[in-house]
Amino acid sequence: MRTAAVAFILSMLCGTALTPFVRRLAYRFGALDHARSSRKIHGHPIPRLGGIAIVIAFYVPLIGLLLFHSGVGTFFVAEREHAIGLFVGGLSIALLGFYDDLRGANAAKKFSVQFLVAFFMYRMGFRFDVLANPFGEPITLGWANLPFTMLWIAGVTNAMNLIDGLDGLAGGVALVAVVTTFLVSLQRGHPLMMLFSAALAGSIVGFLFYNFNPASIFMGDTGSMFLGFVLATTAMQTNQKASTAVAVLIPGIALGLPIMDTLLAIGRRALRGRPLFQPDKEHIHHKLMDLGLTHRQSVLVLYGFCIVLGAVAMVLTYSNSLQAALLLVVLLLVAFFFLRSLGYVRFAGIQGSAVDRKRNRAMRAALQPLGRRLRQIRAPAEM
């Protein structure tokens, strides 16, 4: 516990000191978010490489403690594969995000790297072998544990990326989830995951000093994908020691907001015939602002929602199958009415969505040949 507290403090101080330096570098090299889309809330260019500070603030204290604290070395040796997996996998995802921030990466490139890293993590011992089923017997995954694990890691990584739409939102959501993971690790007696969770929490807090509304720097894909990856893997490993009735429910509920927002985004785009990875302005935080809430109020409401989810996840760690089932039903009802109040659950609009889908698919079919011709143009006269 004391070592985890030291890791948190060192990471927080490191993040607090590094973020202004990264911000100056971003201005110097022109790595700015210019708000050229109607989805953007800010009205002036903001540096977008803050994730670099999060990544460095996470790793540097861990490496320092490893070199100068024999107890930490014992943790790493005891779970060498897990430690190596988190170091190598996290750096790989951070580099992918950094490339995306600077050059831009399409969905195919992102998923290719994410699934490769997820497969590597599976080989290093990060996996789900059993699916929780509070309404009956647990479901043994067998051979399906590989695709399920890979989908979990890639899904949560992208979910954190998608929810990063308001100042401080992704950081705050990640902070609540990582605190939940830390508390579960403490209860389960998992010192390595406690250490990683504490370091991640410290790096997030240090960054949030500059990222909370009004933000002076954004974390970019470097930060959001890195946070999603570390949360996905630490939550998965922490809950391997949980009872099978709640093993997958705990991380799923703790990360409920980004997961729910991602599923809604995929669902509405598929229903309307839009590309699944085309950004829009219908995320949960956009809906809250449409109701009249300010930027900061919307973020605080979602913080509160995440705290409720984190509390439910913690209660589940002490629940049996029947209690977990009842709690899950109540939570699903609360989520349903919350989404209905935001305008997501409207059965009357299904017919209109079908019309939109037909029109959108027809437009895409008509424009695709033109897009191919435009990509072949090499001179202005050809246009």
C-alpha positions as CSV (number, residue, x, y, z in Angstrom):
1,M,0.0,0.0,0.0
2,R,2.8,2.4,0.9
3,T,4.6,1.6,-2.4
4,A,1.4,2.3,-4.3
5,A,1.0,5.6,-2.6
6,V,4.6,6.6,-3.5
7,A,3.9,5.5,-7.2
8,F,0.8,7.7,-7.2
9,I,2.6,10.8,-5.8
10,L,5.6,10.4,-8.1
11,S,3.4,10.0,-11.2
12,M,1.2,12.9,-10.3
13,L,4.2,15.2,-9.7
14,C,5.8,13.9,-13.0
15,G,2.6,14.6,-14.9
16,T,2.2,18.0,-13.4
17,A,5.7,19.0,-14.4
18,L,5.8,17.4,-17.8
19,T,2.4,18.6,-19.2
20,P,3.5,22.3,-19.6
21,F,6.7,21.2,-21.3
22,V,4.7,19.0,-23.7
23,R,2.3,21.9,-24.4
24,R,5.2,24.2,-25.4
25,L,6.6,21.5,-27.7
26,A,3.2,21.1,-29.3
27,Y,3.0,24.8,-30.0
28,R,6.5,24.8,-31.3
29,F,5.9,22.0,-33.8
30,G,2.3,23.0,-34.7
31,A,0.7,19.9,-33.2
32,L,-2.6,21.7,-32.6
33,D,-6.3,20.8,-32.8
34,H,-7.7,23.6,-34.9
35,A,-11.5,22.9,-34.4
36,R,-12.3,22.6,-38.1
37,S,-15.3,20.4,-37.4
38,S,-18.7,21.2,-36.1
39,R,-18.2,18.4,-33.5
40,K,-15.5,20.4,-31.8
41,I,-16.4,22.5,-28.8
42,H,-13.4,24.7,-28.4
43,G,-13.1,27.9,-30.5
44,H,-9.3,28.2,-30.8
45,P,-6.3,25.9,-31.5
46,I,-5.3,23.7,-28.6
47,P,-2.2,21.5,-28.3
48,R,-3.2,17.8,-28.7
49,L,-0.1,15.8,-27.6
50,G,-0.8,15.8,-23.8
51,G,-1.0,12.0,-23.9
52,I,2.8,12.0,-24.1
53,A,2.9,13.5,-20.5
54,I,0.5,10.8,-19.3
55,V,2.6,8.0,-20.8
56,I,5.9,9.2,-19.4
57,A,4.4,10.1,-16.0
58,F,3.1,6.5,-15.8
59,Y,6.3,4.7,-16.7
60,V,9.1,6.8,-15.2
61,P,8.1,6.3,-11.5
62,L,7.5,2.6,-12.1
63,I,11.0,2.2,-13.6
64,G,12.5,4.3,-10.8
65,L,10.8,2.2,-8.1
66,L,11.9,-0.9,-9.9
67,L,15.6,0.2,-9.9
68,F,15.7,1.6,-6.3
69,H,13.0,-0.4,-4.4
70,S,13.7,-4.1,-4.0
71,G,10.1,-4.8,-3.0
72,V,8.9,-3.5,-6.4
73,G,11.4,-5.8,-8.1
74,T,9.9,-8.7,-6.2
75,F,6.4,-7.8,-7.6
76,F,7.8,-7.7,-11.1
77,V,9.7,-11.0,-10.8
78,A,6.6,-12.7,-9.3
79,E,4.5,-11.7,-12.3
80,R,7.2,-11.1,-14.9
81,E,5.0,-11.9,-17.9
82,H,2.2,-9.5,-16.8
83,A,4.7,-6.8,-16.1
84,I,6.4,-7.2,-19.5
85,G,3.0,-7.3,-21.2
86,L,1.9,-4.0,-19.7
87,F,5.2,-2.3,-20.4
88,V,5.5,-3.5,-24.0
89,G,1.8,-3.4,-24.9
90,G,1.2,0.0,-23.4
91,L,4.2,1.5,-25.3
92,S,3.0,0.0,-28.5
93,I,-0.5,1.5,-28.1
94,A,1.0,4.8,-27.1
95,L,3.1,4.9,-30.3
96,L,0.1,4.0,-32.4
97,G,-1.8,7.0,-30.8
98,F,1.2,9.3,-31.3
99,Y,1.4,8.3,-35.0
100,D,-2.4,8.9,-35.3
101,D,-2.0,12.4,-33.7
102,L,0.8,13.4,-36.1
103,R,0.0,11.7,-39.3
104,G,-3.4,10.2,-39.0
105,A,-4.2,6.5,-39.1
106,N,-7.3,4.9,-40.7
107,A,-9.5,2.3,-39.0
108,A,-7.7,-0.6,-40.6
109,K,-4.3,0.4,-39.4
110,K,-5.6,1.1,-35.9
111,F,-7.4,-2.2,-35.5
112,S,-4.5,-4.2,-37.0
113,V,-2.1,-2.9,-34.4
114,Q,-4.6,-3.1,-31.6
115,F,-5.5,-6.7,-32.3
116,L,-1.8,-7.6,-32.7
117,V,-1.1,-6.1,-29.3
118,A,-4.2,-7.7,-27.8
119,F,-2.9,-11.1,-29.1
120,F,0.5,-10.4,-27.5
121,M,-1.3,-9.6,-24.2
122,Y,-3.2,-12.9,-24.4
123,R,0.0,-14.8,-24.8
124,M,1.4,-12.9,-21.7
125,G,-1.5,-14.2,-19.6
126,F,-4.1,-11.5,-19.9
127,R,-7.4,-13.3,-20.8
128,F,-11.0,-14.0,-19.8
129,D,-11.6,-17.7,-19.4
130,V,-15.1,-17.5,-17.9
131,L,-18.1,-15.2,-18.6
132,A,-20.1,-14.1,-15.7
133,N,-23.7,-15.2,-15.6
134,P,-25.5,-13.9,-12.5
135,F,-28.7,-15.5,-13.7
136,G,-27.3,-19.0,-13.9
137,E,-24.2,-21.1,-14.3
138,P,-21.0,-19.3,-15.4
139,I,-20.1,-19.7,-19.1
140,T,-16.8,-21.3,-19.8
141,L,-15.3,-19.7,-23.0
142,G,-12.9,-22.4,-24.0
143,W,-11.4,-21.6,-27.4
144,A,-13.5,-18.4,-27.6
145,N,-11.4,-16.8,-24.8
146,L,-8.9,-15.5,-27.4
147,P,-11.4,-13.6,-29.6
148,F,-13.3,-12.4,-26.6
149,T,-10.1,-11.1,-24.9
150,M,-8.9,-9.4,-28.1
151,L,-12.3,-7.7,-28.6
152,W,-12.3,-6.6,-25.0
153,I,-8.9,-4.9,-25.2
154,A,-9.4,-3.3,-28.6
155,G,-13.0,-2.3,-27.7
156,V,-12.1,-0.6,-24.4
157,T,-9.1,1.1,-26.1
158,N,-11.3,2.6,-28.7
159,A,-14.1,3.4,-26.3
160,M,-11.9,5.7,-24.3
161,N,-10.8,7.3,-27.6
162,L,-14.4,7.9,-28.6
163,I,-15.5,9.4,-25.4
164,D,-12.7,12.0,-25.4
165,G,-14.9,14.8,-26.6
166,L,-15.0,17.4,-23.8
167,D,-12.4,19.0,-21.6
168,G,-11.4,16.6,-18.9
169,L,-14.0,14.0,-19.7
170,A,-11.8,11.0,-20.8
171,G,-9.4,11.8,-18.0
172,G,-12.1,11.9,-15.3
173,V,-13.9,8.8,-16.6
174,A,-10.5,6.9,-16.6
175,L,-9.7,8.2,-13.1
176,V,-12.9,6.8,-11.7
177,A,-12.4,3.5,-13.4
178,V,-8.8,3.1,-12.3
179,V,-9.7,4.0,-8.7
180,T,-12.3,1.2,-8.8
181,T,-9.6,-1.2,-10.2
182,F,-7.2,-0.2,-7.5
183,L,-9.7,-0.8,-4.7
184,V,-10.6,-4.2,-6.2
185,S,-6.9,-5.0,-6.5
186,L,-6.5,-4.1,-2.8
187,Q,-9.3,-6.3,-1.8
188,R,-8.0,-9.2,-3.9
189,G,-4.4,-8.8,-2.7
190,H,-2.9,-8.1,-6.2
191,P,0.1,-5.9,-5.5
192,L,1.3,-5.5,-9.1
193,M,-2.1,-4.3,-10.4
194,M,-2.3,-2.0,-7.3
195,L,1.0,-0.5,-8.4
196,F,0.0,0.0,-12.0
197,S,-3.4,1.4,-11.1
198,A,-1.8,3.9,-8.6
199,A,0.7,5.1,-11.2
200,L,-2.0,5.5,-13.8
201,A,-4.2,7.4,-11.4
202,G,-1.3,9.8,-10.5
203,S,-0.5,10.5,-14.2
204,I,-4.2,11.3,-14.9
205,V,-4.5,13.7,-11.9
206,G,-1.3,15.5,-12.9
207,F,-2.6,15.9,-16.5
208,L,-6.2,17.0,-15.4
209,F,-4.7,20.1,-13.8
210,Y,-4.3,21.4,-17.4
211,N,-7.1,19.4,-19.1
212,F,-10.1,20.3,-17.1
213,N,-12.4,22.9,-18.5
214,P,-11.1,25.3,-19.9
215,A,-8.4,23.0,-21.2
216,S,-5.0,24.3,-22.2
217,I,-4.0,20.9,-23.7
218,F,-5.7,17.8,-25.0
219,M,-4.5,14.2,-24.5
220,G,-5.1,13.3,-28.1
221,D,-5.2,9.7,-29.3
222,T,-1.8,9.0,-27.6
223,G,-3.4,9.6,-24.2
224,S,-7.0,8.2,-24.8
225,M,-5.9,5.0,-26.4
226,F,-3.2,4.4,-23.8
227,L,-5.6,5.0,-21.0
228,G,-8.1,2.6,-22.5
229,F,-5.5,-0.1,-23.0
230,V,-4.1,0.1,-19.5
231,L,-7.6,0.1,-18.0
232,A,-8.7,-2.8,-20.1
233,T,-5.8,-5.0,-19.2
234,T,-5.5,-4.1,-15.5
235,A,-9.2,-4.5,-14.9
236,M,-9.2,-7.8,-16.7
237,Q,-6.2,-9.2,-14.7
238,T,-7.5,-7.8,-11.4
239,N,-10.8,-9.5,-11.7
240,Q,-9.4,-12.9,-12.6
241,K,-9.4,-13.6,-8.9
242,A,-13.0,-12.6,-8.5
243,S,-15.8,-15.1,-8.2
244,T,-17.1,-16.3,-11.5
245,A,-20.5,-14.7,-10.8
246,V,-19.0,-11.2,-11.0
247,A,-15.6,-11.6,-12.7
248,V,-16.5,-9.9,-16.0
249,L,-19.3,-7.7,-14.6
250,I,-16.9,-5.6,-12.4
251,P,-14.7,-4.3,-15.2
252,G,-17.7,-4.0,-17.6
253,I,-19.6,-1.9,-15.2
254,A,-16.6,0.2,-14.0
255,L,-16.0,1.1,-17.7
256,G,-19.7,1.3,-18.4
257,L,-19.9,4.8,-19.7
258,P,-17.3,4.6,-22.6
259,I,-18.6,1.1,-23.4
260,M,-22.2,2.2,-23.6
261,D,-21.3,5.3,-25.6
262,T,-19.4,3.2,-28.1
263,L,-22.2,0.7,-28.5
264,L,-24.7,3.5,-29.1
265,A,-22.4,5.1,-31.7
266,I,-22.0,1.8,-33.6
267,G,-25.7,1.1,-33.4
268,R,-27.0,4.4,-34.7
269,R,-24.4,4.6,-37.5
270,A,-25.3,1.0,-38.6
271,L,-29.0,1.8,-38.4
272,R,-28.6,4.9,-40.5
273,G,-26.3,3.4,-43.0
274,R,-23.4,5.6,-42.1
275,P,-19.7,4.5,-41.9
276,L,-19.1,3.0,-38.5
277,F,-16.0,5.0,-37.9
278,Q,-17.2,8.4,-39.2
279,P,-17.4,10.9,-36.3
280,D,-20.7,12.5,-35.4
281,K,-22.2,14.9,-32.9
282,E,-24.6,12.5,-31.1
283,H,-22.4,11.1,-28.3
284,I,-23.8,11.2,-24.7
285,H,-21.9,14.4,-23.9
286,H,-23.3,16.1,-26.9
287,K,-26.8,15.1,-25.9
288,L,-26.3,16.6,-22.4
289,M,-25.2,19.9,-24.0
290,D,-28.2,19.9,-26.3
291,L,-30.3,19.8,-23.1
292,G,-28.8,23.1,-22.1
293,L,-26.0,22.0,-19.8
294,T,-22.8,23.9,-20.0
295,H,-19.5,22.3,-21.0
296,R,-18.4,21.9,-17.4
297,Q,-21.8,20.8,-16.1
298,S,-22.0,18.0,-18.8
299,V,-18.6,16.7,-17.7
300,L,-19.5,16.8,-14.0
301,V,-22.8,14.9,-14.7
302,L,-20.9,12.2,-16.4
303,Y,-18.3,12.1,-13.6
304,G,-21.2,11.5,-11.2
305,F,-22.6,8.8,-13.4
306,C,-19.2,7.0,-13.5
307,I,-18.9,7.3,-9.7
308,V,-22.3,5.5,-9.4
309,L,-21.1,2.8,-11.8
310,G,-17.8,2.5,-9.9
311,A,-19.7,2.1,-6.6
312,V,-22.0,-0.6,-8.1
313,A,-18.9,-2.4,-9.3
314,M,-17.4,-2.3,-5.8
315,V,-20.7,-3.6,-4.3
316,L,-20.6,-6.5,-6.8
317,T,-17.3,-7.7,-5.3
318,Y,-19.2,-8.6,-2.1
319,S,-22.3,-10.0,-3.8
320,N,-23.4,-13.5,-4.5
321,S,-25.1,-14.5,-7.7
322,L,-28.7,-13.6,-6.7
323,Q,-27.6,-10.2,-5.3
324,A,-25.5,-9.5,-8.4
325,A,-28.5,-10.4,-10.6
326,L,-30.9,-8.0,-8.8
327,L,-28.3,-5.2,-8.8
328,L,-27.7,-5.7,-12.5
329,V,-31.5,-5.4,-13.3
330,V,-31.7,-2.2,-11.3
331,L,-28.7,-0.8,-13.1
332,L,-30.1,-1.7,-16.5
333,L,-33.3,0.1,-15.6
334,V,-31.5,3.2,-14.5
335,A,-29.4,3.2,-17.7
336,F,-32.5,2.7,-19.8
337,F,-34.3,5.8,-18.3
338,F,-31.0,7.8,-18.5
339,L,-30.7,7.1,-22.2
340,R,-34.3,7.7,-22.8
341,S,-34.1,11.1,-21.2
342,L,-31.3,11.9,-23.6
343,G,-33.4,10.9,-26.6
344,Y,-31.7,7.7,-27.6
345,V,-34.6,5.3,-26.9
346,R,-37.3,6.5,-29.4
347,F,-39.1,3.7,-31.1
348,A,-41.1,6.2,-33.2
349,G,-37.9,7.2,-35.0
350,I,-37.1,3.7,-36.2
351,Q,-39.0,4.1,-39.5
352,G,-37.3,7.4,-40.1
353,S,-33.9,5.8,-39.5
354,A,-34.7,3.2,-42.1
355,V,-35.3,6.0,-44.6
356,D,-32.1,7.6,-43.6
357,R,-30.2,4.4,-44.0
358,K,-31.5,3.8,-47.6
359,R,-30.7,7.4,-48.6
360,N,-27.2,7.3,-47.0
361,R,-26.3,4.0,-48.6
362,A,-27.4,5.3,-52.0
363,M,-25.3,8.4,-51.6
364,R,-22.3,6.4,-50.5
365,A,-22.7,4.1,-53.5
366,A,-22.9,7.1,-55.8
367,L,-19.9,8.9,-54.4
368,Q,-17.5,5.9,-54.1
369,P,-16.6,5.9,-57.8
370,L,-16.0,9.6,-57.7
371,G,-13.8,9.2,-54.7
372,R,-11.7,6.6,-56.5
373,R,-11.3,8.9,-59.5
374,L,-10.3,11.9,-57.3
375,R,-7.6,9.8,-55.5
376,Q,-6.1,9.1,-59.0
377,I,-5.7,12.8,-59.8
378,R,-2.1,14.0,-60.1
379,A,-2.6,17.5,-61.6
380,P,-5.0,20.4,-61.2
381,A,-6.1,20.1,-64.8
382,E,-7.3,16.6,-64.3
383,M,-9.7,17.8,-61.6
